[in-house]
Amino acid sequence: MIGEKFGKWTVIEEAEKNKYGKALYKVQCECGTIRMKSDFHLRRTDKCKKCHRLKAPFSNLPPKVE
């Protein structure tokens, strides 16, 4: 899995196992954020919380006409 991309996440290395015995991976988002994620969470989230907040909430609205 090292080097694979999941949305904006890239797997850097395989780390220890979590308390349930599942493998954890050290991953890096395109913005530079590094986190530990299980393969389940890698497949369910496409970006970090920082990138999610940076998205303009109403970017699909037409421009305001005065």
MDAnalysis code that builds the backbone (N, CA, C; Angstrom):
import MDAnalysis as mda
import numpy as np

u = mda.Universe.empty(198, n_residues=66, atom_resindex=np.repeat(np.arange(66), 3), trajectory=True)
u.add_TopologyAttr("name", ["N", "CA", "C"] * 66)
u.add_TopologyAttr("resid", np.arange(1, 67))
u.add_TopologyAttr("resname", ["MET", "ILE", "GLY", "GLU", "LYS", "PHE", "GLY", "LYS", "TRP", "THR", "VAL", "ILE", "GLU", "GLU", "ALA", "GLU", "LYS", "ASN", "LYS", "TYR", "GLY", "LYS", "ALA", "LEU", "TYR", "LYS", "VAL", "GLN", "CYS", "GLU", "CYS", "GLY", "THR", "ILE", "ARG", "MET", "LYS", "SER", "ASP", "PHE", "HIS", "LEU", "ARG", "ARG", "THR", "ASP", "LYS", "CYS", "LYS", "LYS", "CYS", "HIS", "ARG", "LEU", "LYS", "ALA", "PRO", "PHE", "SER", "ASN", "LEU", "PRO", "PRO", "LYS", "VAL", "GLU"])
u.atoms.positions = np.array([
    [0.802, -1.199, 0.000],
    [0.000, 0.000, 0.000],
    [0.845, 1.263, 0.000],
    [2.104, 1.158, 0.313],
    [2.963, 2.336, 0.352],
    [3.010, 2.971, -1.035],
    [2.764, 4.290, -1.077],
    [2.760, 5.021, -2.337],
    [1.379, 5.133, -2.974],
    [0.407, 4.358, -2.508],
    [-0.942, 4.427, -3.073],
    [-1.631, 5.708, -2.635],
    [-2.517, 6.228, -3.508],
    [-3.273, 7.439, -3.207],
    [-4.735, 7.078, -2.976],
    [-5.329, 7.721, -1.986],
    [-6.743, 7.588, -1.661],
    [-7.283, 9.006, -1.549],
    [-7.895, 9.517, -2.594],
    [-8.305, 10.919, -2.623],
    [-7.055, 11.781, -2.582],
    [-6.965, 12.661, -1.577],
    [-5.777, 13.507, -1.418],
    [-4.727, 12.866, -0.518],
    [-5.040, 11.708, 0.089],
    [-4.108, 11.021, 0.986],
    [-3.141, 10.151, 0.200],
    [-1.865, 10.140, 0.600],
    [-0.859, 9.240, 0.052],
    [-0.273, 8.451, 1.214],
    [-0.200, 7.126, 1.064],
    [0.344, 6.274, 2.117],
    [1.863, 6.409, 2.123],
    [2.417, 6.767, 3.287],
    [3.856, 6.945, 3.440],
    [4.513, 5.663, 3.938],
    [3.933, 5.062, 4.989],
    [4.494, 3.834, 5.551],
    [3.450, 3.095, 6.359],
    [3.691, 1.804, 6.545],
    [2.825, 1.016, 7.411],
    [3.339, 1.174, 8.831],
    [2.437, 1.407, 9.755],
    [2.819, 1.637, 11.148],
    [2.318, 0.482, 12.006],
    [2.179, 0.734, 13.303],
    [1.740, -0.300, 14.233],
    [0.270, -0.647, 14.027],
    [-0.215, -1.578, 14.809],
    [-1.624, -1.961, 14.755],
    [-2.393, -1.187, 15.812],
    [-3.687, -0.951, 15.554],
    [-4.507, -0.249, 16.535],
    [-4.946, -1.218, 17.631],
    [-5.764, -0.765, 18.560],
    [-6.157, -1.603, 19.690],
    [-7.033, -2.783, 19.278],
    [-7.551, -2.779, 18.061],
    [-8.362, -3.880, 17.557],
    [-7.559, -4.839, 16.673],
    [-6.262, -4.582, 16.524],
    [-5.402, -5.443, 15.723],
    [-5.371, -5.112, 14.246],
    [-5.987, -4.011, 13.855],
    [-5.996, -3.599, 12.449],
    [-4.753, -2.765, 12.145],
    [-4.211, -2.939, 10.954],
    [-3.020, -2.192, 10.550],
    [-3.332, -0.707, 10.404],
    [-2.416, 0.121, 10.856],
    [-2.513, 1.569, 10.678],
    [-1.453, 1.997, 9.676],
    [-1.754, 3.060, 8.957],
    [-0.837, 3.583, 7.957],
    [-0.580, 5.052, 8.228],
    [0.667, 5.449, 8.042],
    [1.024, 6.860, 8.132],
    [0.761, 7.438, 6.752],
    [-0.127, 8.433, 6.699],
    [-0.530, 9.008, 5.418],
    [-0.319, 10.509, 5.430],
    [-0.136, 11.075, 4.241],
    [0.061, 12.516, 4.113],
    [-0.925, 13.061, 3.104],
    [-1.605, 14.143, 3.489],
    [-2.539, 14.832, 2.595],
    [-1.730, 15.728, 1.650],
    [-2.318, 16.132, 0.555],
    [-1.637, 17.020, -0.393],
    [-1.244, 18.339, 0.237],
    [-1.966, 18.768, 1.299],
    [-1.651, 20.038, 1.961],
    [-0.470, 19.893, 2.928],
    [-0.033, 18.662, 3.189],
    [1.102, 18.435, 4.075],
    [0.741, 17.815, 5.416],
    [-0.545, 17.722, 5.743],
    [-0.993, 17.139, 7.003],
    [-0.656, 15.652, 7.034],
    [-0.068, 15.185, 8.144],
    [0.269, 13.776, 8.310],
    [-0.587, 13.202, 9.424],
    [-1.178, 12.039, 9.166],
    [-2.052, 11.378, 10.138],
    [-1.819, 9.868, 10.086],
    [-2.336, 9.194, 11.105],
    [-2.360, 7.737, 11.138],
    [-3.790, 7.323, 10.799],
    [-3.965, 6.443, 9.817],
    [-5.296, 6.017, 9.387],
    [-5.313, 4.507, 9.165],
    [-6.459, 3.900, 9.421],
    [-6.643, 2.492, 9.064],
    [-7.068, 2.436, 7.600],
    [-6.969, 1.268, 6.980],
    [-7.372, 1.166, 5.579],
    [-8.860, 1.463, 5.414],
    [-9.679, 1.120, 6.418],
    [-11.109, 1.432, 6.369],
    [-11.330, 2.933, 6.265],
    [-10.648, 3.705, 7.113],
    [-10.824, 5.154, 7.096],
    [-10.195, 5.801, 5.858],
    [-9.163, 5.212, 5.324],
    [-8.577, 5.736, 4.086],
    [-9.575, 5.662, 2.939],
    [-10.324, 4.588, 2.897],
    [-11.283, 4.408, 1.809],
    [-12.541, 5.258, 2.003],
    [-12.809, 5.721, 3.227],
    [-14.021, 6.479, 3.515],
    [-13.820, 7.990, 3.519],
    [-12.586, 8.463, 3.689],
    [-12.330, 9.909, 3.697],
    [-11.382, 10.237, 2.561],
    [-11.642, 11.316, 1.844],
    [-10.801, 11.643, 0.697],
    [-9.816, 12.768, 0.966],
    [-9.974, 13.476, 2.116],
    [-9.053, 14.565, 2.435],
    [-9.085, 14.827, 3.936],
    [-8.145, 15.626, 4.401],
    [-8.070, 15.933, 5.824],
    [-9.079, 17.012, 6.196],
    [-9.269, 17.217, 7.495],
    [-10.223, 18.224, 7.970],
    [-9.816, 19.629, 7.543],
    [-8.511, 19.890, 7.493],
    [-8.031, 21.215, 7.089],
    [-8.455, 21.512, 5.644],
    [-8.266, 20.558, 4.753],
    [-8.668, 20.750, 3.348],
    [-10.179, 20.841, 3.224],
    [-10.891, 20.090, 4.041],
    [-12.350, 20.130, 4.003],
    [-12.864, 21.511, 4.391],
    [-12.238, 22.136, 5.387],
    [-12.649, 23.473, 5.829],
    [-12.274, 24.541, 4.816],
    [-11.218, 24.330, 4.042],
    [-10.778, 25.333, 3.071],
    [-11.721, 25.445, 1.881],
    [-12.533, 24.435, 1.664],
    [-13.470, 24.454, 0.547],
    [-14.494, 25.563, 0.774],
    [-14.703, 26.390, -0.224],
    [-15.677, 27.486, -0.111],
    [-17.076, 26.896, 0.019],
    [-17.820, 27.243, 1.057],
    [-19.119, 26.613, 1.296],
    [-20.170, 26.907, 0.236],
    [-20.113, 28.053, -0.429],
    [-21.119, 28.399, -1.423],
    [-20.475, 28.695, -2.777],
    [-19.463, 27.917, -3.133],
    [-18.732, 28.181, -4.374],
    [-19.540, 27.882, -5.631],
    [-20.641, 27.135, -5.505],
    [-21.418, 26.786, -6.694],
    [-22.555, 27.772, -6.976],
    [-22.675, 28.835, -6.169],
    [-23.710, 29.840, -6.400],
    [-23.286, 30.826, -7.484],
    [-24.229, 31.342, -8.253],
    [-23.868, 32.329, -9.285],
    [-23.415, 33.636, -8.615],
    [-22.657, 34.471, -9.320],
    [-22.195, 35.735, -8.733],
    [-23.362, 36.642, -8.394],
    [-23.186, 37.441, -7.359],
    [-24.229, 38.366, -6.901],
    [-24.348, 39.527, -7.895],
    [-25.568, 39.825, -8.309],
    [-25.832, 40.906, -9.252],
    [-26.479, 42.054, -8.488],
    [-25.920, 43.241, -8.637],
    [-26.473, 44.400, -7.922],
    [-27.111, 45.376, -8.865],
])
